[in-house]
Amino acid sequence: MLAGAGGHCKAVIDILKGSYDIVGITDIDREKHGRKFHGVEVIGSDEVLPQIYGKIASCALVTLGSVRDNSQRKRLYEYIRGIGFSMVNGISPNAVVADTVTFGSGNVVMDRAVIHADTVLGDNIIINTGAIVEHDCVIESHVHVAVGAKLAGGVKIKEGSFIGMGACVIQGITVGKDCIVAAGTVVLDDVPDRTMVAGVPARVIRRL
């Protein structure tokens, strides 16, 4: 079962083909209910999930994308997991993932993403298309590393943060909780919790 019928969901459906039997999607948009979305039926809103757990499906994955704010994805993940669903990891066969990477649950690793040795991932993380996560990184839960972003070795990204498209974070840096690193930013220093940074090099734009 997938939760969230938007553009990100289409990409996730593509990477799951051949690995899982996708029985349906939930979405808050009632106009999508009962229709096919990228070949899979939208069966209703998220409120139907307790009714179908254990009957139609027992595994799920959040397919709601995020731009900057990961809080809605976090709430949805916790709601679905609280029902009892097992949260699967969706990993593209075209991604490169080292054998020593540690995964939590409910993560998505998209096409051509690279995750190197001894990296540790929490839960409900998106490593998007072409992103690079080097060795010994720690990425906490509900983080989105966007398309083409690059994390050098030993980087730590705390819970709920968003690393924008094409951003670069140099080795050993910590990005705090619920931060936004804007697209194209080059991060040379630690980023405090709940801060938005942008520019080359990164500078604080505002507190969140």
C-alpha positions in Angstrom: 0.0 0.0 0.0 1.3 3.5 -0.9 0.3 6.7 0.7 0.3 9.9 -1.4 -0.6 10.0 -5.2 1.7 12.7 -6.6 4.7 13.0 -8.7 7.0 11.3 -6.2 4.6 8.4 -6.1 5.0 7.8 -9.8 8.7 7.5 -9.5 8.3 5.1 -6.5 5.9 2.9 -8.4 8.5 2.6 -11.2 11.2 1.5 -8.9 9.0 -1.0 -7.0 7.8 -2.8 -10.1 8.9 -6.4 -10.0 9.6 -6.3 -6.3 6.2 -5.7 -4.8 2.6 -6.2 -5.7 1.1 -2.7 -5.2 -2.5 -3.1 -4.3 -3.5 0.5 -4.0 -2.8 4.1 -3.1 -4.4 6.5 -0.6 -4.6 10.3 -1.1 -6.5 13.2 0.4 -7.6 14.4 -3.0 -11.1 13.0 -3.4 -11.1 13.6 -7.1 -8.5 10.9 -7.4 -10.5 8.3 -5.5 -11.5 5.3 -7.6 -9.2 6.3 -10.5 -6.0 4.8 -11.7 -2.9 6.7 -10.9 0.2 5.6 -12.9 -1.5 2.2 -13.3 -2.5 1.7 -9.6 -6.0 2.4 -8.1 -6.4 5.2 -5.6 -8.7 3.5 -3.1 -9.6 6.4 -0.8 -8.2 8.8 1.8 -5.7 7.8 4.5 -8.6 7.2 6.9 -9.4 3.9 5.1 -6.0 2.4 6.1 -7.1 0.9 9.4 -10.0 -0.9 7.6 -7.7 -2.5 5.1 -4.8 -3.4 7.3 -4.3 -7.1 7.4 -7.1 -7.7 4.8 -5.8 -6.1 1.6 -2.3 -5.2 2.7 0.1 -5.3 5.7 3.1 -3.5 4.2 3.2 0.2 3.2 5.4 3.0 2.1 4.9 6.8 2.3 5.0 8.2 -1.3 4.2 11.8 -0.4 7.0 14.0 -1.7 8.3 17.1 0.1 9.7 20.4 -0.9 11.4 21.8 2.2 8.9 20.8 4.8 9.0 17.1 5.8 6.5 17.4 8.7 3.5 16.1 6.8 5.5 13.0 5.6 6.5 12.4 9.3 2.9 12.6 10.5 1.8 10.2 7.7 4.6 7.7 8.4 3.8 7.7 12.2 0.1 7.3 11.5 0.5 4.4 9.2 3.1 2.7 11.4 0.8 3.1 14.4 -1.9 1.2 12.6 0.5 -1.7 12.4 1.7 -1.7 8.8 5.3 -2.9 8.2 7.1 0.0 6.5 9.2 -1.3 3.6 12.3 0.2 2.0 11.9 1.0 -1.7 15.4 0.9 -3.3 15.8 1.4 -7.0 17.7 -1.5 -8.8 19.6 1.3 -10.5 20.9 2.8 -7.2 24.4 1.9 -5.8 24.2 1.0 -2.1 27.1 -0.5 -0.2 26.6 -3.7 1.7 27.5 -2.0 5.0 24.8 0.6 4.8 22.3 0.3 7.7 18.7 1.0 6.9 15.7 1.8 9.2 12.3 1.4 7.6 10.1 3.2 5.1 13.1 4.7 3.1 13.1 5.4 -0.6 16.3 5.4 -2.6 15.8 6.6 -6.2 17.5 5.8 -9.5 21.3 6.5 -9.8 21.5 7.5 -6.1 24.8 6.4 -4.4 25.1 5.5 -0.7 28.6 4.5 0.4 30.1 2.3 3.2 29.0 2.4 6.8 26.3 5.1 6.3 23.4 4.8 8.7 19.9 5.8 7.7 16.9 6.2 10.0 13.2 5.9 8.9 11.1 7.5 6.2 14.0 9.1 4.3 14.1 10.1 0.6 17.5 9.8 -1.1 16.4 11.2 -4.4 17.5 10.7 -8.0 21.3 11.0 -8.5 22.0 12.1 -4.9 25.4 11.0 -3.4 25.8 10.0 0.2 29.4 9.3 1.0 30.9 6.9 3.6 30.1 7.1 7.3 27.2 9.6 7.0 24.4 9.5 9.5 21.0 10.6 8.2 18.2 10.7 10.8 14.5 10.0 10.2 12.2 12.0 7.9 15.0 13.7 5.9 14.8 14.4 2.2 18.1 14.5 0.3 16.9 16.0 -3.0 17.9 15.4 -6.6 21.6 15.6 -7.2 22.6 16.7 -3.7 26.0 15.6 -2.4 27.0 14.7 1.2 30.7 14.2 1.7 32.1 11.6 4.2 31.1 11.8 7.8 28.2 14.2 7.4 25.3 14.1 9.8 21.8 15.3 8.9 19.4 15.5 11.8 15.8 14.6 11.9 13.3 16.4 9.5 15.8 18.4 7.5 15.7 19.1 3.7 18.8 19.1 1.6 17.9 20.9 -1.6 18.6 20.0 -5.2 22.3 20.1 -6.1 23.3 21.2 -2.6 26.8 20.2 -1.4 27.8 19.5 2.2 31.5 19.1 2.9 32.9 16.3 5.1 32.3 16.2 8.8 29.5 18.8 8.8 26.3 18.5 11.0 23.1 19.9 9.6 20.7 20.4 12.5 17.1 19.3 13.1 14.3 20.6 10.8 16.7 22.7 8.7 16.4 23.7 5.0 19.5 23.8 2.9 18.4 25.6 -0.3 19.1 24.3 -3.8 22.7 24.8 -4.9 24.0 25.7 -1.5 27.5 24.8 -0.4 27.7 24.1 3.3 31.1 24.6 4.9 30.1 25.0 8.5 27.6 23.3 10.9 24.0 24.4 10.5 22.0 25.1 13.7 18.6 23.5 14.3 15.6 25.0 12.6 17.6 27.3 10.3 17.4 27.9 6.5 20.7 28.4 4.8 21.5 29.4 1.2 24.3 30.6 -1.0 28.0 29.8 -1.8 29.2 29.5 0.9 26.0 28.9 2.9 24.7 31.7 5.0 21.8 31.9 7.4 18.7 33.3 5.6 16.2 32.9 8.5 15.2 30.9 11.6 12.4 28.5 11.1 
